Every structure is written in structure tokens, then in C-alpha cells.
Amino acid sequence: MGFGNGIKAHANRFEDVLAKHGRDVLWQESNRCSCFNVDSGQPRYDCKACGGTGFVYELPIAGRPAIQNVMTNKEYLAYTGMFEVGDILMTVPANTMERKSDGTFNPAIREPVKMYNIGFGDIVTLIDDEVKTSEVLIRGEPLNNRPADTLLNPKVTRVLSIRMHDPLTGATTLYDADDYTATGATIEWFDGAGPPEGEQYTVTYMHRSVYTVYAVLPRPRHQDGQELPRTVVLRYYPGGVLHESIICRNSAT
């Protein structure tokens, strides 16, 4: 696909490549929370809508963009200083082939890609990848503006172990999987099980890789009457509760 010297871009061909070789993701559009203080530039720490993050996210929408490591692409060496180790590039097409229920594609039908409008602050979850994290919670107490017994990373896939260490004796208490259940990112203890209220414990778990859109790279989106793919920079999301939108609209009665 060329952009100069009279070479015509072929958006459809590039879109077909992205459909066949892309990665399945979930995209969540971000909205600035109305609690944002226009004078201080800060959100309300106690806001129930955004959890103090300043952003509220729409429910996930599936997409299939192309993803690659920034460090392997010489084209972006000019942006050195803008990127960090671990950043990735994601190319999003404007349209894509219809995807059948069996996962194959129908080249005769093209559909618009909703996440083509992706922008700064949006969230992208890689649903074909897992990351292991170990962190400390306090039984029954909120931590860092998160509800009680709620893990930092919201896209939990499985809990590997929960244990409590005694700093005085060195003894380790390993809790059985029958002592608790994981609902989303929250650990729920059954009656009479788990550490005492107010005690710290450690959870080791797997979760999806979640990224936030750090920058939208400037490049033409329209050429030869076509909507060309766009490229954004993704940075690993540091965790935290994602507050998805529960949209209330006034309706005529």
C-alpha cells in the first residue's frame, strides 16, 4: 500500500490481511467523567462513577487489529523518547470481512469496524494472552480506592493460590479453593473460611493483558476515496478497577 509517487492505496487488501493475521481484542471507549474539576484538572477521589480515575468506560466491543512491538519496527525510530519498552503498535482497519460463526471470513461481505474511532485513553484487552501477578489484599477492607478484597487487575482469568504468611514464625497458610470464589476481580470468602478480618493475605492469579491508548500516530486516514487503517500506540495498563458505563437516557413518557 503506497502513499506517494502516483501509487494508489488499496485499503481493502490491507484490511483482508489484518482480518486473517490480526489478534482478537476487546475495545472499551473512554469517556471523561463529569466529576472532573475544571480548575484543578483532577477527578474526585470518591466518585462512584469513575472510581477516582477520571474516566468511565463503555462495555467491551470485539475487534481484530494487527499488533506488533514498537522496538521491532524501524519506521518508528524517529519517535524515540515517545515510546517505552513494552509499548505496542496497533493498526485498526475501517472495514473488515464478515466473520462467520466458525471463525472463518466471508470476503463477499464487508462490515464497518466500530473500534476504528479508537482514541486517547481508550482501553484494549488482549484476550489471547495471560499475565501472572501476585499482590496483597486486606480481608474486608478497601485498598487504594478499590472495594474490599478486590484485585488490582480487573480482567482476572483464574486464581492460582491464596495464602497468608506469618512474619514472626515464617509459617504459611495456604487456603483451599473451597474456601473462596472469585467473582470478576473480587475474592469472596465463604463463612468461617479465610484470614481474619483486617489481616493481610496474598493472591497469585492470572489476568488478561490490558493496555491504554497512549497516542494516535498522525497519518492520513482518507486517500483515493478510501478509509485507510489507523495506528495507535498502546501502553500497558497499570491496573485498577475499570468502571464501565451504565448509561441512563431520558425517555419520553
N, C-alpha and C positions, 0 to 999 in steps of 0.2 A: 504494500500500500504506500504510494508515494504522495508527496505534497508539493513538489516543485518540478520545474523543467517540463511542464506540459503533461506530467504523468497523472492520470486520473486515479483517485482513490476508489477502492472497491470495498465499501463498508460491509456489504453482505457477506463477502468471502471471509473477511476478518471475523465477523460475528459467528460464522459457522465454525471457525477454528476455536473460538472461545467456548462455544457450546460443547464441543467434543472433548476439549482438553482443559476446561476450566475446573474450578473446585466449588463444591456446594457450600453455600454460606447462608447465614441469616442476617438480614439488614434491618436495623432499627433507626428510624429517623429521629433526630433530636429536636426538641423544642425548648427555647429558653423559658424557664419558669417565671411566672408572673410575680413571684416573691422577690425577684432581683431588685436590689436597691440601686436606683439610677445615680445616686450621689456617691456612694461608697464603692460601687462596682462589685458588690458581694451579695450572694443569696442569703436567705435566712437559714441559720443553722438548724432551727427547729421546724422547718417547713415539712408538712406531711405529704406534700405532692412530689417534691424532688429529693427529700431526704438530706437537704443541705448541699446538694451537688450543683444546683443552679440549672439543671436540665431534667426534662421529663421525656421519656422515650416512647415512641409508638410501638405497637405489637410487632413481632418479627415478620418479615416477608422474605421468602426464599429467593435466592439468586445464584447465578453460576458465572462469576467473573474469572479472569485469569489473574494468578497471584505469583509473584516472584520476589526474591530477596533483592533489596536495593544494592547490596555490595557486589552482586554478580552482574550488574548492568552498567557498562562503561558510559552509557548515554547520560547517566545522572551524576558523573564525577564532578561536573561543574557546580552541582548543588552541595558540595562538601561543606559541612558545617551546619547544614539544614537537617541532615539525617543523623540518626543514631544507630548503633549496632542493634540489630533486631527489627528495625523498621522494614516494612514490606510495601511493595507497589501492587496496586490492584487496578486492573483495566476492566471497565464496565461498558458493555455494548448498549446501544439504544434499542435494538431489537434482537430477537433470538428465535431459533426454530422451535416449533411446538414440541414439548416434551411429553411423550406417551407415558402411560401408567407403568410400563415395563422398564422405563429409564432410557429408551431409545428416542431418537428425534425424527420429526416429520418435516423434511425440507420444503414441502409444498405449502406449509402454513408458517407465517412469521408473526410473532407476538411482541408488543412493546414491553420493555424491561422496566419495571417500576423503580428499581434502585438506580436507574440512570440519573435521577435527580439527587444522588448522594452528595453530601456536603460536609463542611467542617463540623466536628462534634458528633456526627452520627456514629453508631456502634455496629461493628461487623463481627460475627461469631463464626469461627471455622468449625463446622460440625463434623469434620472427618479427622479431628485431631484432639488429643487429650494432654493435659499438663498435670503433674503431681505437685501438690502444695501441702505443707504442714503448718498449722497455726494454732494459737492458744485462744480459748474462749473461757468465759467465766459463767458458771452454772447460774442461770436465772437472772443475769444482769446484762443490760445493754452495753455495747462496747463500740466506741468510736462512731456514735450516731447510728449504729445498727441495732436492730431488735435483739433481745436476749437469745443466746445460743445460735446466732446466725453467722455463717461463714462469710469471709471477705469476698470470695468469688461467687457470683450468682449462678453460673451455669454448671452446677455440680452434676457429675455423671455417676459417681459411686464413692462411697466412703470405704477406705481401706482399713482403718483402725482408729479406735478412740482409747486413750489411755491417760492415766494420771501418775505423775512422778512425785515421790516424797523427797524433798531436798535434804531432809535430816537423816533418813535411813538409806536413801537410794533405791528404795523399793518401787516397783512399777505395778500399777493396777491396770490390767487390760480388760476392757469391758466387752462383753459378748454382744454379738449382733442382735440377739434377742432383747437386749436392754434398751434399745433405742430404734427410732426410724428417722430417716432423712426425708423431709418434705421440702423439695426445692433445695435451698441453701440453709435451711433451719434444722437443727438437731432437736428432735422431740423425744424426751425420756419417758419411759413407762413408769408407772407408780412403783416407788420403792427401789428403782434402779438408778445407776449413775452416781456421779460425785455429789457430795453435799452441796446445798445452796451456797453460793458465794465462793466456791473453790474453783481454781483454775484447772483446766484439762486440755489435752492436745488432740486435735483431729488431723489425721492424714487422709487426703482424699484426692480424687481425680476430677478435673473440670475442663470445660471447653476453653480453647484459646480465644479470648475476646480482645478486639482491637478497637481503637477510636480513630476517626479520620482526623489526621493531623494537618494535612494540607491538600488542596486541589491544585494539581500542576497546570499551569497556563498552557493551553494548546487549542488550536481551532476545533470547534465542535461541529461546524457546518461547512461543507465543501462539496461542490458539484451537485448541489441539491440533496445531499445526504447528511444524516446524523452520524457523525463519527464517534467511535468509542472514546471515553474519557478516562484519565488516570488520576488516582488519588494515592496519597501516602498514608499508610496505617501504622500506628504506634501501639505497642502492647498496652492494654488497658490495665491500670494498677489495681483493679478490683473495686469492690463497693457495691452496694445494692442498686440495681437498675430499677427505677420507678417507671413502669410502663403506664401509658396514658389510659385513663378511664374517662373517655370524652363524653361530656354532658352537653347536649344541644337543646336549645329551646324549641319546642314544637307547638304548632298551632292547635288549639283545642276547639 
